[in-house]
Amino acid sequence: QRARDLKASEAAAGSTQSLSGTESQIPALLERVRVYTFQRRLRVKEKFRDFDPLHSGRCTPQQFVRAALQLVPALGEGEVTMLAAHYSELSGSKTPMSQCVNYLTFVRDVDEVFAGSPRSETQPPAVTPRRGVVLPVCTSPVAGDQEERAQQLLRRVALLTQTRG
């Protein structure tokens, strides 16, 4: 029994140490989620609605992983688990331990790409930022060959549209 308790405490200590090393990866993961949801105009909160019947803003880590993978299938399970660990509320929480991930904070962080501020509907700013201003600007130049292929494709689509209606 003691050996199992010792292994469990060592595993918990190891996971907290590895989590502090992954905290630097969280902004990059959030950026990937923001780009994916902005391009597809996805509603993040709806993915978590089925897992929160009491509307508490919390879900289990397994439910968070499932909803996040439905939202952004390009993420790996390990990356989503890091996000779940980042948004978990383990210390000082009065909620049951079974529901320890605060998904509302995650939703607010991701939805900043649309409104700029999570409270912009109730307290609108004087100047509203443009949608997507939070996203990085792609400055990679397009090669001449790629641009020519794109122009040919557009001409072909236009011709097909004219001939077939």
C-alpha positions in Angstrom: 0.0 0.0 0.0 2.8 2.4 0.9 4.7 1.6 -2.3 1.6 2.5 -4.3 1.1 5.8 -2.4 4.7 6.7 -2.9 4.5 6.0 -6.7 1.3 8.0 -6.9 2.9 11.0 -5.1 6.1 10.8 -7.3 3.9 10.7 -10.4 1.9 13.7 -9.2 5.2 15.6 -8.5 6.6 14.6 -11.9 3.4 15.7 -13.6 3.5 19.2 -12.0 7.2 19.5 -12.9 6.4 18.6 -16.5 3.4 20.9 -16.6 5.6 23.9 -15.7 7.8 23.0 -18.7 4.8 22.9 -21.0 3.4 26.2 -19.8 5.5 27.9 -22.5 3.6 25.8 -25.2 0.1 27.0 -24.1 0.2 30.3 -26.0 1.2 28.6 -29.2 -1.6 26.0 -28.7 -4.1 28.7 -28.1 -3.0 30.5 -31.2 -3.5 27.4 -33.3 -7.0 27.0 -31.8 -7.8 30.7 -32.4 -6.7 30.5 -36.1 -8.6 27.3 -36.7 -11.8 28.6 -35.1 -11.6 32.0 -36.8 -11.1 30.5 -40.2 -14.1 28.3 -39.8 -16.2 30.7 -37.7 -16.7 28.0 -35.1 -18.7 28.5 -31.8 -16.4 27.1 -29.1 -18.9 27.1 -26.3 -21.4 24.9 -28.1 -18.9 22.0 -28.1 -18.9 22.0 -24.3 -22.7 22.6 -23.8 -23.6 18.8 -23.7 -21.0 18.2 -21.0 -22.3 20.9 -18.6 -26.0 20.3 -17.9 -25.9 22.6 -14.8 -24.2 25.4 -16.7 -21.4 25.7 -14.1 -18.7 26.4 -16.6 -16.8 23.2 -15.6 -16.3 19.7 -17.0 -14.2 16.7 -16.5 -10.7 16.5 -18.1 -11.9 13.7 -20.3 -14.9 15.7 -21.5 -12.6 18.7 -22.1 -10.3 16.6 -24.3 -13.3 15.2 -26.2 -14.8 18.6 -26.9 -11.5 20.2 -27.8 -10.7 17.4 -30.2 -14.1 17.8 -31.8 -13.4 21.5 -32.1 -9.9 21.3 -33.5 -9.2 17.8 -34.9 -5.7 18.9 -35.9 -4.5 19.0 -32.3 -3.0 15.9 -30.7 -4.4 14.3 -27.6 -1.3 15.3 -25.7 -1.7 18.9 -26.7 -5.3 19.0 -25.6 -4.4 17.3 -22.3 -1.9 20.1 -21.7 -4.7 22.6 -22.3 -6.9 20.7 -19.9 -4.2 20.8 -17.3 -3.7 24.5 -17.8 -7.4 25.3 -17.3 -7.9 22.9 -14.4 -9.0 24.2 -11.0 -7.5 21.7 -8.6 -6.4 24.0 -5.7 -8.9 25.8 -3.5 -11.9 24.8 -5.6 -15.3 24.1 -3.9 -16.5 22.1 -6.9 -16.3 18.3 -6.9 -13.0 16.9 -8.1 -14.8 15.1 -11.0 -15.5 18.5 -12.7 -12.2 20.4 -12.4 -11.6 22.0 -15.8 -12.9 25.5 -16.2 -13.9 25.5 -19.9 -15.4 29.0 -19.8 -12.0 30.5 -19.3 -10.8 28.6 -22.3 -13.8 29.8 -24.4 -13.1 33.4 -23.4 -9.5 33.1 -24.4 -10.3 31.6 -27.8 -13.2 33.9 -28.5 -11.0 37.0 -28.1 -10.2 36.6 -31.8 -13.8 37.5 -32.7 -14.6 40.4 -30.4 -11.3 41.5 -28.9 -12.8 41.6 -25.5 -14.9 39.0 -23.7 -17.3 41.7 -22.4 -17.7 43.7 -25.6 -21.4 42.9 -25.8 -22.3 44.2 -22.4 -19.6 47.0 -22.2 -18.7 48.0 -25.8 -15.5 49.9 -26.2 -15.4 53.3 -28.0 -13.5 51.8 -30.9 -14.2 48.3 -31.9 -11.2 46.3 -33.1 -11.5 44.5 -36.4 -12.2 40.8 -36.3 -9.0 38.7 -36.5 -6.8 41.5 -35.4 -5.4 39.2 -32.7 -4.2 36.7 -35.3 -0.7 36.9 -36.7 -0.3 38.3 -40.2 1.0 35.9 -42.8 3.9 37.7 -44.6 5.3 34.8 -46.5 5.7 35.7 -50.2 3.9 33.7 -52.8 6.1 32.2 -55.4 5.5 33.3 -59.0 4.7 29.7 -60.0 2.1 29.3 -57.3 0.5 32.6 -58.3 0.3 31.6 -61.9 -1.3 28.3 -61.0 -3.9 30.1 -58.9 -4.7 32.5 -61.7 -5.1 29.5 -64.2 -7.4 27.8 -61.7 -9.5 30.9 -61.3 -9.8 31.3 -65.0 -10.8 27.6 -65.4 -13.5 27.9 -62.7 -14.8 31.1 -64.3 -15.1 29.4 -67.6 -16.8 26.3 -66.2 -19.2 28.6 -64.3 -20.1 30.5 -67.5 -20.5 27.4 -69.7 -22.4 25.2 -67.1 -24.3 27.9 -65.3 
